[in-house]
Amino acid sequence: MNRPANRILILTALIVLPLLLPGTGLAESRPNIILIMADDLGYGDLSCYGNQEFSTPNLDRLASEGMRFTDFHSSGPVCSPTRAGLMTGRYQQRAGIPGVIMARFDANRHHGLQIEEITLAEQLKSAGYTTAIFGKWHLGYSERFNPLHHGFDHFEGYVSGNIDYKSHFDQVEVFDWWKGLVKSEEPGYTTHLITRNAVSFIEQHQDRPFFLYVAHESPHYPFQGPGDPPIRGPKKTDLDDSLEFKQRAYREMIQEMDLGIGEIINTLERLELSSNTLVFFLSDNGASFGSNGILRGQKGQLWEGGHRVPAIASWPGRIKPGTVCRDTAISLDLAPTIWEIAGTAPPIRT
């Protein structure tokens, strides 16, 4: 059976309904939705979750001005399943993505999220939202699985599990940076490109409701800070495999993502959109290299270190600043919660 369409929307109950200002509603306000997903970020990788090695001031600020979850879980311990669940609002196995879609041609590179699936973006688009994804898709390499065929009006990013942050080649040395349905050369560090596109989209669509999915590559390997050379593609260099190099690059990868999120938040404030925008940040699974805090296990494992992740919700004027939610929640609940907030019904599935 599918998850009941009329079930309690956990995140709505936790985040929005108890904290609405008197006399305000949800559907009437037509709020913007910004969903930000980190890749392989561990439960202990942010300073607001106990990281004392380096700071993440913008995400810390987002948490202090909104709600920080302490028992939030991704629906899978690896990338593709969690993203399938996030996009469809149902168990990823029912969406046909039970495991990682691999880059290798002798694996399941041909697989992807079928066009028959009804996505979060499709429902919002039908409700009048302009929709965009910038960054990682990882729900199908073939053109027929492209985000533009799944309800997104705009897509700029990559379809694989990870790419070289500089050259944009995937793990099997295939160039993987797209603008819509066309491969496109756009020089730059992936984190910076994702941020630049996100800010530009907000500026261009500030006058109507929008759904923006910011799917960061950080801090997934390859370990590359903004000043590091490419390690894939025609100009690749030898990879520094030392622990010291990886630790430095990992720190820079997270901090560059944090800076980019700060740019997005500042853009909302500059355009006076903050009070009408829900921003939700989460990771797709636990860390494999970074810190999962006190949790046992890591990415790919079913101990909590593999799926209990940092999550932050911010909506000025709607969510009380400094709230800490200790209730259990899961990424599968985001789609139906967003549909509820946007005033549209979940899709009817047979």
C-alpha positions, 0 to 999 in steps of 0.5 A, spaced: 500 500 500 502 507 498 502 511 504 495 514 506 494 521 503 490 523 509 495 521 514 498 526 519 503 531 516 508 530 521 512 536 519 506 541 518 504 539 525 511 540 528 514 546 523 508 551 521 501 550 524 503 551 532 507 557 530 502 561 525 501 568 527 494 570 529 489 570 523 494 568 518 493 562 513 497 558 508 494 557 501 493 565 501 500 567 502 502 562 496 509 562 500 516 561 496 519 554 497 527 553 498 529 546 499 537 545 500 540 539 500 547 537 502 551 531 499 554 526 504 554 531 510 554 528 517 550 529 523 556 532 526 559 536 520 556 543 522 558 547 528 550 548 530 551 540 531 557 540 535 563 541 530 568 544 534 574 544 528 571 549 524 565 554 523 558 554 519 556 561 521 550 561 515 547 555 517 548 556 524 544 563 523 539 559 519 538 555 525 538 560 530 533 564 526 528 558 525 528 550 527 533 545 528 532 538 528 535 533 532 532 527 530 531 528 523 532 522 518 533 521 511 529 515 507 535 512 505 543 511 507 545 513 500 544 518 495 539 516 489 534 513 494 533 519 498 532 523 492 527 519 489 523 519 496 524 526 497 521 528 490 515 523 490 513 523 497 513 516 498 518 510 499 523 510 494 522 502 493 515 504 490 518 509 486 523 504 483 529 507 486 531 502 491 539 503 491 544 508 488 544 509 480 551 508 478 555 511 473 558 505 470 556 503 464 556 495 466 552 497 472 545 500 472 546 507 469 541 506 464 536 506 470 532 512 472 526 515 475 520 513 471 516 519 467 510 516 470 512 518 477 508 524 480 514 529 483 514 534 488 515 539 482 510 537 478 504 538 483 507 545 485 508 547 477 500 545 476 499 549 482 502 555 479 509 555 482 515 556 477 520 550 479 528 550 478 533 545 480 540 547 480 546 542 482 545 534 483 539 530 480 542 523 480 535 520 478 537 518 471 543 519 466 539 518 460 535 525 457 528 522 458 530 522 466 532 529 465 529 534 471 525 538 465 521 531 464 519 531 472 516 538 473 522 543 473 522 549 469 529 550 469 535 545 471 542 547 471 547 542 474 549 534 473 545 528 473 550 523 476 552 522 483 558 526 483 563 530 478 569 533 478 568 540 482 572 544 477 572 540 470 565 537 471 567 530 469 563 524 472 566 518 475 567 514 468 570 520 465 564 523 461 562 530 461 556 532 466 554 539 466 547 541 463 543 547 462 536 544 461 536 538 456 543 540 453 550 539 455 553 546 457 560 548 458 560 553 464 567 554 467 567 554 475 567 551 482 560 547 482 558 550 489 559 557 486 555 555 480 549 552 484 549 558 488 550 563 482 544 560 479 540 560 485 541 567 486 539 569 479 533 565 479 530 568 486 532 575 483 528 573 476 522 570 479 521 574 485 514 576 483 511 570 483 511 563 487 517 559 486 520 552 488 527 552 488 531 546 489 538 547 491 542 540 490 549 541 493 555 537 491 558 538 497 561 535 501 561 529 497 568 526 494 572 528 490 575 532 495 576 539 492 576 546 495 575 552 490 583 553 489 584 545 487 586 543 480 581 538 476 582 530 477 578 528 472 577 530 464 583 532 459 586 537 464 586 532 470 592 532 475 594 526 480 590 526 486 593 528 493 590 522 497 593 524 504 589 525 510 591 532 511 589 534 504 582 531 504 581 534 511 583 541 509 579 540 502 573 537 506 573 543 511 573 548 505 567 544 501 563 545 507 565 552 508 564 554 501 557 551 501 555 555 507 557 561 504 553 560 498 547 559 503 548 565 506 548 569 499 541 565 498 539 568 505 541 575 504 538 575 497 531 573 500 532 579 505 534 584 500 528 583 496 524 582 502 522 575 500 524 572 507 517 572 511 514 569 505 519 564 504 520 557 507 527 555 507 529 547 509 536 545 509 538 537 510 543 532 508 541 526 503 545 521 508 550 521 513 557 522 512 562 517 509 569 521 511 566 527 515 563 527 522 557 523 524 557 526 531 556 521 537 552 516 532 554 509 530 555 508 523 556 512 516 553 513 509 551 506 506 549 503 513 543 502 517 545 505 523 543 512 525 550 515 522 547 513 515 541 516 516 540 521 522 542 528 519 542 535 520 536 539 518 534 546 519 527 549 517 527 557 517 520 561 515 521 568 519 514 570 522 512 563 522 517 559 525 519 561 532 527 563 532 531 558 536 526 552 536 529 545 537 525 540 535 526 533 538 521 529 535 522 524 530 521 526 522 523 524 516 525 526 509 519 523 506 514 528 509 517 534 506 513 533 499 506 532 502 508 538 507 510 542 502 504 541 498 500 542 504 503 549 505 502 551 498 495 549 498 495 543 493 493 536 494 498 530 494 497 526 488 492 521 487 496 514 486 493 507 484 
